[in-house]
Amino acid sequence: MKKTVLTFGLISGVVSSVLILVHAVLHDRIGFDKGMVVGYTGIVLSFLLVFFGVRSYRENVGGGQITFGRALSVGLLITLISCAFYVVTWEIVYYNLMPDYMEKYTNYMVEQLRASGASQQLIDAKMQELSGMKAWLDNPLILAAIAFVEPFPIGLIISLISAAILRKRRPSSAQQLVGEPFASS
């Protein structure tokens, strides 16, 4: 299991990291309104490797068979490796490539609120909330926890779906295959 999990986890993690870096470079062109869609699309794309990793494990290690539990564990281990890449890359991006991310996001949110006709009291409250969020994100451990929580639920869902689709048990001895002759005594 180790080789399959590492191989597909590393590939998924590299895909995730590359997509985060591309997103960071193009963020000002993409904007905040489309950035979330682009970001989550990248997460889903990187987690497609979970399905292929579970299938590879079933075919190459399991001899064409895998239980739901084993498939889920393989998928979750691949997910954890990919999430580790995501966290490390997001830490690098946040502190080095986009150190002004929260200031830009705050300005974007204030402009959205003003455009919607929000009161100054609501705008001030949102600015206070985002200021507190920036203080949290400036702590690398909290940023790591938040960055982990972002992709993990998607990886969990894809692991569950993959395990459900790819599970394949050995036929029990009581089941008779069609066309197979009965054993004579």
C-alpha positions in Angstrom: 0.0 0.0 0.0 2.9 2.3 0.8 4.2 2.6 -2.8 0.7 3.3 -4.2 -0.2 5.8 -1.6 3.1 7.7 -1.8 3.1 7.7 -5.6 -0.5 9.0 -6.0 -0.2 11.2 -2.9 2.9 12.9 -4.2 1.4 13.4 -7.7 -1.8 14.8 -6.3 0.2 17.1 -4.0 2.4 18.4 -6.8 -0.7 19.1 -8.9 -2.2 20.9 -6.0 0.9 22.9 -5.4 1.3 23.9 -9.0 -2.3 25.0 -9.2 -2.0 27.1 -6.1 1.1 28.8 -7.5 -0.5 29.5 -10.8 -3.6 30.8 -9.0 -1.4 33.1 -6.8 0.4 34.5 -9.9 -2.8 35.1 -11.7 -4.9 36.2 -8.7 -5.1 39.9 -9.5 -6.4 39.0 -13.0 -8.8 36.4 -11.7 -10.1 38.5 -8.9 -11.8 37.5 -5.6 -15.2 36.8 -7.2 -13.9 34.1 -9.4 -10.9 33.1 -7.3 -12.9 30.8 -5.1 -14.3 28.9 -8.0 -10.9 28.5 -9.6 -9.3 27.5 -6.3 -11.9 24.8 -5.5 -11.7 23.5 -9.1 -8.0 23.1 -8.7 -8.6 21.2 -5.4 -11.0 18.8 -7.1 -8.7 18.3 -10.0 -5.8 17.4 -7.7 -8.0 14.9 -5.8 -9.0 13.0 -8.9 -5.7 11.2 -8.3 -7.4 9.6 -5.3 -9.7 7.7 -7.5 -6.9 6.5 -9.8 -4.7 5.7 -6.7 -7.4 3.5 -5.2 -8.0 1.8 -8.6 -4.3 1.2 -9.0 -4.1 -0.3 -5.5 -7.1 -2.6 -6.3 -5.6 -3.8 -9.6 -1.9 -4.1 -8.7 -1.9 -5.0 -5.0 -5.4 -6.4 -4.3 -5.5 -8.7 -7.3 -8.6 -6.9 -8.7 -10.4 -6.9 -5.4 -10.7 -4.3 -2.6 -13.0 -3.8 0.4 -14.7 -0.5 1.0 -12.6 0.0 4.2 -9.3 -0.7 2.5 -10.2 1.6 -0.5 -11.3 4.3 1.9 -8.0 4.1 3.8 -5.9 4.2 0.6 -8.0 7.3 -0.5 -7.6 9.0 2.8 -3.9 8.5 3.0 -3.5 9.9 -0.5 -5.7 12.8 0.6 -3.5 13.5 3.6 -0.3 13.6 1.6 -2.0 16.0 -0.9 -3.3 18.2 1.9 0.2 18.4 3.4 1.5 19.8 0.0 -1.5 22.2 0.0 -0.7 23.5 3.4 3.0 24.0 2.8 2.4 25.7 -0.5 -0.3 27.9 0.9 2.1 29.0 3.7 4.8 29.8 1.2 2.3 31.7 -1.0 0.7 33.6 1.9 3.9 34.8 3.5 6.1 35.3 0.4 4.1 35.8 -2.8 0.9 37.4 -1.4 1.8 39.1 1.9 -0.9 41.7 1.1 -3.7 39.2 0.5 -5.8 40.1 3.5 -5.5 43.9 2.8 -6.7 43.3 -0.7 -9.4 41.0 0.4 -10.6 43.6 3.0 -10.7 46.3 0.4 -12.6 44.0 -1.9 -15.2 43.2 0.8 -15.6 46.8 1.7 -16.2 47.8 -1.9 -18.8 44.9 -2.2 -20.6 46.2 0.9 -20.6 49.8 -0.3 -21.8 48.8 -3.7 -24.7 46.9 -2.1 -25.7 49.9 0.0 -24.6 48.6 3.4 -24.5 51.0 6.3 -21.2 52.3 7.6 -21.8 50.4 10.8 -22.0 47.1 8.9 -18.8 48.1 6.9 -17.0 48.9 10.1 -18.0 45.6 11.6 -16.8 43.7 8.6 -13.5 45.5 8.6 -13.1 44.6 12.3 -13.9 41.0 11.6 -11.4 40.8 8.7 -8.7 42.5 10.9 -9.2 39.8 13.5 -9.0 37.2 10.7 -5.7 38.7 9.5 -4.3 38.4 13.0 -5.2 34.7 13.1 -3.7 34.1 9.6 -0.4 35.8 10.6 0.1 32.8 13.0 1.6 30.0 10.9 0.0 27.2 12.9 -3.5 28.7 12.6 -2.9 29.3 8.9 -1.8 25.7 8.5 -4.9 24.5 10.3 -7.2 26.6 8.1 -5.3 25.6 5.0 -5.7 21.9 5.9 -9.5 22.3 6.5 -10.0 23.8 3.1 -9.2 20.8 0.9 -9.6 17.9 3.3 -13.5 17.7 3.1 -13.3 17.5 -0.6 -10.6 14.7 -0.4 -12.8 12.9 2.1 -15.8 13.0 -0.2 -13.8 11.9 -3.2 -12.3 9.1 -1.1 -15.8 7.9 0.0 -17.1 8.0 -3.6 -14.0 6.2 -4.9 -14.3 3.5 -2.2 -17.9 3.0 -3.0 -17.4 2.8 -6.8 -14.2 0.7 -6.7 -14.9 -1.8 -4.0 -14.9 -5.3 -5.3 -15.0 -8.4 -3.1 -14.2 -12.0 -3.9 -17.3 -14.0 -4.8 -18.2 -16.1 -1.8 -18.0 -19.9 -2.2 -21.8 -20.1 -2.0 -22.2 -18.0 -5.1 -22.0 -19.9 -8.3 -20.8 -18.1 -11.5 -23.1 -18.4 -14.5 -22.1 -21.2 -16.8 -19.8 -22.7 -14.2 -20.5 -26.4 -13.7 -21.4 -27.7 -10.3 -18.8 -29.8 -8.6 -19.8 -33.5 -8.7 -19.4 -35.6 -5.6 
